[in-house]
Amino acid sequence: AVVSTQSGHYGRGAWRRRWCILVADRILYYKNIMDPFPKGTVKLSKDDKCEKLHNLPKYVKNGPDYIFTLSTKNRTYFWGVQSEETSTQWIKSIDAVQSDICE
């Protein structure tokens, strides 16, 4: 799925387009769809919180229409997608992975 991510410290940076896939208990994100290796990885845990963002914080500027957050122990990720349906699918998929994690 194509996901625009908010980069920078605590979401204060510019939005960047990333291509993301959910593999086992990780989200892999790529700078370019043709990249052979991910630019980064987000390891999921049972304690992470994933939810739709209905009201943008003041520091999140000019974001996509549909945003969900993934709050981990160390960081909150902002993920912008092109539809509410896509946002819902990502959240459900992440929740399903979290329910299968045995920590």
C-alpha positions as a Markdown table, in Angstrom:
| # | Residue | x | y | z |
|---|---|---|---|---|
| 1 | Ala | 0.0 | 0.0 | 0.0 |
| 2 | Val | 1.2 | 3.5 | -0.6 |
| 3 | Val | 1.3 | 5.5 | 2.6 |
| 4 | Ser | 2.4 | 9.0 | 3.2 |
| 5 | Thr | 4.3 | 9.2 | 6.4 |
| 6 | Gln | 5.0 | 12.2 | 8.6 |
| 7 | Ser | 8.7 | 12.4 | 9.2 |
| 8 | Gly | 10.7 | 14.5 | 11.6 |
| 9 | His | 10.8 | 14.7 | 15.4 |
| 10 | Tyr | 7.3 | 14.1 | 16.9 |
| 11 | Gly | 5.6 | 14.7 | 13.5 |
| 12 | Arg | 6.9 | 18.2 | 13.0 |
| 13 | Gly | 8.6 | 17.5 | 9.7 |
| 14 | Ala | 7.4 | 17.3 | 6.1 |
| 15 | Trp | 5.1 | 14.5 | 4.8 |
| 16 | Arg | 7.0 | 11.9 | 2.8 |
| 17 | Arg | 5.5 | 9.3 | 0.5 |
| 18 | Arg | 6.5 | 5.8 | 1.4 |
| 19 | Trp | 5.4 | 2.3 | 0.2 |
| 20 | Cys | 4.6 | 0.1 | 3.1 |
| 21 | Ile | 3.9 | -3.6 | 3.7 |
| 22 | Leu | 3.0 | -5.5 | 6.8 |
| 23 | Val | 5.1 | -8.6 | 7.2 |
| 24 | Ala | 4.6 | -10.8 | 10.3 |
| 25 | Asp | 5.1 | -8.4 | 13.2 |
| 26 | Arg | 6.7 | -5.6 | 11.3 |
| 27 | Ile | 5.8 | -2.7 | 9.0 |
| 28 | Leu | 8.5 | -2.3 | 6.3 |
| 29 | Tyr | 8.6 | 1.0 | 4.5 |
| 30 | Tyr | 10.3 | 1.9 | 1.3 |
| 31 | Lys | 11.3 | 5.2 | -0.2 |
| 32 | Asn | 10.6 | 4.0 | -3.7 |
| 33 | Ile | 8.4 | 1.2 | -4.9 |
| 34 | Met | 11.4 | -0.4 | -6.7 |
| 35 | Asp | 13.8 | -0.3 | -3.8 |
| 36 | Pro | 15.1 | -3.8 | -2.9 |
| 37 | Phe | 15.5 | -3.0 | 0.8 |
| 38 | Pro | 13.3 | -1.1 | 3.2 |
| 39 | Lys | 14.3 | 2.4 | 4.3 |
| 40 | Gly | 13.0 | 1.5 | 7.8 |
| 41 | Thr | 11.1 | -1.0 | 9.9 |
| 42 | Val | 8.6 | -0.6 | 12.6 |
| 43 | Lys | 8.4 | -3.6 | 15.0 |
| 44 | Leu | 5.0 | -4.1 | 16.4 |
| 45 | Ser | 4.3 | -5.1 | 20.0 |
| 46 | Lys | 1.1 | -5.9 | 22.0 |
| 47 | Asp | 1.4 | -2.6 | 23.8 |
| 48 | Asp | 1.4 | -0.4 | 20.7 |
| 49 | Lys | -1.7 | 1.7 | 20.1 |
| 50 | Cys | -3.1 | 2.1 | 16.5 |
| 51 | Glu | -6.0 | 4.4 | 15.9 |
| 52 | Lys | -7.6 | 6.9 | 13.4 |
| 53 | Leu | -6.7 | 10.5 | 13.9 |
| 54 | His | -9.8 | 12.6 | 13.7 |
| 55 | Asn | -8.4 | 16.0 | 14.8 |
| 56 | Leu | -4.9 | 16.9 | 13.7 |
| 57 | Pro | -2.6 | 18.3 | 16.3 |
| 58 | Lys | -1.5 | 21.8 | 15.6 |
| 59 | Tyr | 2.1 | 20.6 | 14.8 |
| 60 | Val | 0.8 | 18.3 | 12.0 |
| 61 | Lys | 0.7 | 20.6 | 9.0 |
| 62 | Asn | -1.0 | 20.0 | 5.6 |
| 63 | Gly | -1.6 | 16.3 | 6.1 |
| 64 | Pro | -3.5 | 13.8 | 4.0 |
| 65 | Asp | -7.3 | 13.6 | 4.6 |
| 66 | Tyr | -7.1 | 10.1 | 6.2 |
| 67 | Ile | -4.5 | 9.7 | 9.0 |
| 68 | Phe | -3.9 | 7.0 | 11.5 |
| 69 | Thr | -1.3 | 6.8 | 14.2 |
| 70 | Leu | 0.8 | 4.0 | 15.6 |
| 71 | Ser | 2.2 | 4.8 | 19.0 |
| 72 | Thr | 5.0 | 2.6 | 20.1 |
| 73 | Lys | 7.1 | 2.7 | 23.3 |
| 74 | Asn | 9.6 | 5.0 | 21.7 |
| 75 | Arg | 7.7 | 7.0 | 19.0 |
| 76 | Thr | 4.4 | 7.9 | 17.5 |
| 77 | Tyr | 4.1 | 7.4 | 13.7 |
| 78 | Phe | 1.7 | 9.3 | 11.6 |
| 79 | Trp | 0.4 | 7.4 | 8.5 |
| 80 | Gly | -1.6 | 9.2 | 5.9 |
| 81 | Val | -3.6 | 7.2 | 3.3 |
| 82 | Gln | -5.9 | 7.9 | 0.4 |
| 83 | Ser | -9.2 | 6.6 | 1.8 |
| 84 | Glu | -11.0 | 5.9 | 5.0 |
| 85 | Glu | -11.3 | 2.3 | 3.9 |
| 86 | Thr | -7.6 | 2.0 | 3.5 |
| 87 | Ser | -7.1 | 3.5 | 7.0 |
| 88 | Thr | -9.5 | 1.0 | 8.5 |
| 89 | Gln | -7.8 | -1.9 | 6.7 |
| 90 | Trp | -4.4 | -0.9 | 8.1 |
| 91 | Ile | -5.7 | -0.6 | 11.6 |
| 92 | Lys | -7.5 | -3.9 | 11.5 |
| 93 | Ser | -4.5 | -5.6 | 10.1 |
| 94 | Ile | -2.2 | -4.2 | 12.7 |
| 95 | Asp | -4.7 | -5.1 | 15.5 |
| 96 | Ala | -4.8 | -8.7 | 14.2 |
| 97 | Val | -1.0 | -8.9 | 14.3 |
| 98 | Gln | -0.9 | -7.5 | 17.8 |
| 99 | Ser | -3.4 | -10.1 | 19.0 |
| 100 | Asp | -1.1 | -12.9 | 17.8 |
| 101 | Ile | 2.0 | -11.5 | 19.4 |
| 102 | Cys | 3.2 | -13.5 | 22.4 |
| 103 | Glu | 5.5 | -11.4 | 24.5 |
